[in-house]
Amino acid sequence: MGDTRAGGKQEHHGTGHRERLRRRLIDGGPDALLDHELIEYLLALAIPRRDTKPLAKQLLTEFGGIGGLLTADSEAIMRVNGMGETSVAALKIAQAAALRLIKSEITEQPVLASWQALLDYLRADMAHMTVERVRVLHLNSRNILIRDENMGDGSIDQAAIYVREVIRRAIDLGSASLILVHNHPSGDPAPSRQDIQTTRNIIEAGKRLGISVHDHIIIGKGGHSSMRAAGLI
């Protein structure tokens, strides 16, 4: 059943409008609908007897656009009046499908040969997060991704990432090399002094065991930064 929480069931008789949206999407492809129309139609699948256009526009405003909405925490979305588990799930299935589509491009070939696809995937997944998350991408000797591991949430300078933990996991997985990743919720992807020092410590520990660090990528709403490209490592 569709969501009718917080405000009760609101009957909607816009069958013709939804049919037009559906026809435009099928005939015209992904670019045929505006952002609010995509969200409106997604919500209509979960809330079939309600006019979902106002709710779609409210959500996009609340979360700063379609990227911020799809990557927002489920509980935060559910706090918006009119949203419930079914409608939140509709948004989250769209996010999951998009991420898997992008990720498929980096799991079938060496990561270093599909660098832009990797950046697209990381930005889609992390740019709009409101908490700092640290990830380690483990690669084999052919630079194929073997594990994309979340090391935890929280600031990197609050010990969210430990050198020994990163190296121990690399040994456990038989990783030949690593790519470190974290996001800056502030939106500015510039690395801090702590970011740089932690990265250098991991590089030094890995050298002793033949494990290299290709890069440390920092993701923000304003773009990304690469410590390797910046000459910091």
N, C-alpha and C positions, 0 to 999 in steps of 0.2 A: 504494500500500500504506500501511497505517496505521503509526504510530510504535511501535516496540517497544524503542527504545534505552534503555540504562541500567536494567537490571533484567530484560531478556528479555521474551519474549512471555508475557502472562498471559491465559489463557483465561477468557472470561466467558460465562456462560450466562444473563444477565439479559435475554433477548429480550422477555419479557413486561413487564418494567419499562420498557424503552425504548419499547415499543409504547404503554404507558400515558402516558409523557411526550409522545410524538408526538401521541396522541389529545387530550390536554389542551391542547396548544399549538394544534392545528388547530381544535378546537371552542371553546376558551376565549379564544384570542387571546394577545397578548404578555404580559398580566398574569397568565396562568394558571400560569406557572412561576416559582418563586423564582430568585434570582440563581444559586445554585449548580446548580440544575437546568438553567438555560439553558446554562451553561458545560459542565456534564456532557454535555448532548446534543450541543453543538457538538463536543466532544472525541470523542464516540462516533462521529461521522461520519468522523473521521480515524483513530480507533483502534477499529475495530469489534469486536474480540474481547477487549476488556478492560473491567473495571469502572472507569469513569472518574469515579465520584462522589468517591472519596477525593482524586484528583488535582485535581478541580475545587475542592473545599473548600480544599485546600492552596494552590492558586494565588490564590484570593480572599483568604486570610489573608496570604499572602506579599506581595501587592501592594495590600492595603488596600481591597479591594472591586472591583466589576466595572468601575468607571471607571478605577481605577488599573491594573487588569489589561489591559484592552483598549488603553490608551494607552501601556503600558510598552514599552520598547525590546525588539525581537525577540530580541536576543542575551541580554538579561537573563531573558526568559521561558524561553529554551532551556536556560539553566543549571539550571532546576528538574528534578530527577530524574524521568525518564519523558516529558519533552517533547522533540520533535524538529521538523524543518522542517514536516512535514505538519500536525501539531497546532498549531504556532504560526501557520501560514498560515490555519487555520480561524478562529482568534481575530482575526487581522488582516483577514480578509475581512468579518467582522462589524463591526469598527471602521470599515472603509472604507465599507460600505453605510450605516451610521448617519450618518457625516459627510456623505456625499453627499445623503442624505435631508434633513438639516438645511440644508445649503448651498444646496439648490435653492430654498429659501424666500427667500434673499437675493440670488439672481442673476437673478430674474425681475421685480424691482421696485426702485425707489430704496431704497438702503440705509437712509437716514434714516427711511423709512416702515416699515421692518422691523427696527427697532433691537433689539428683544428677541430676534428670530430670530438676529441677528448675534451677540449676547452668548451665546446658547445654543450656537451653532456654535463660537465661540472657546473657551468653557469646556470643551466636549466634546473639543476638539482639544488644548488646551494646559494645562488645569488640573493635570494629573497628571504633566507632564513633569519630569524630574529635571535637565534642563539649561535654561538660559535661552535663549529663542529670540526674535528680533526679526523682526516682519513689518510690511509696509506694504501697506495696501489702497489701490489706485489707483481713483479714481472719475472718470467723465466729467462733462460739464456738466449732465447730468440726474441725477447722483448714482447712476448705475448702476455696479456693480462691473465693472471691466475687467481687473484683475489683482490677485491675492492673492500677494504675493511674499515669500519667506523671505530675509531679509537676512543670516542667519547665526546660529550658536549661540555663546553666550558672554555674559558680563555686559555690560550696556550701558555701564558705566563702564570697560570694557576695550576700548573702541573697536570693539564689534561693529556699531555703527551710526554711519555718518559722514554729516554733513550734506550734503556735496557728492555723495555716492553716491545719497542719497535724492532730491535735487533733479534730478540728472542722469537718473535713471531716470524721474522724473515727466515730464521734457522729452521723453525718448525715446518714452514711451508716450502723450504728449499728455494727461496727467492734468490735470483741472481742480482736483481736491482730493484730500486724503489722509486716511487714518485710520491712526495709528501703533498698533501692538500689541506688547506683550511680556509674558512670564510671569515670575512670581517662584517658583522652586522651593521656597522657604521656606514658601509657602502664604499669606503676608501680601501682599495686593495694594497696600498703601500705597506711593505713589511716593517714591523717594529724591530728594535734592536734585539728584543727577546726572541722574535721569530728567527732572526738571522743566527743568533748564537745557538739556539736549540738545533737548528738545521746543521750547523757546522759540527756540533757535538755528535749528531747522528752519522754524519759523513765520516768523521774520524773513527767512530766505533765500528762502522761497517767496513772500513778499509782493512782492518786487521783480520776480517773474516771473508774477504773477497766479495763483499756486498756493496755495490755502488748506489749512489743516489743521483738520479738523472736531474731532478729539479724539485723545487718546492714552489707550488702554485698557490697564490692567494686569490680568492674569489670575492668580489664585491659587486654591489649594484652598479657601480661606476665602471666595471670592467674587471680585468685580472692583472696580476703581476707575476712575473717569472723571475725567481732569484738567479737562475742560470743566465737568462737573457740580460739581466741587470748587472751581471758580473759580480754578484755578491757571494757566489759559491763556485 
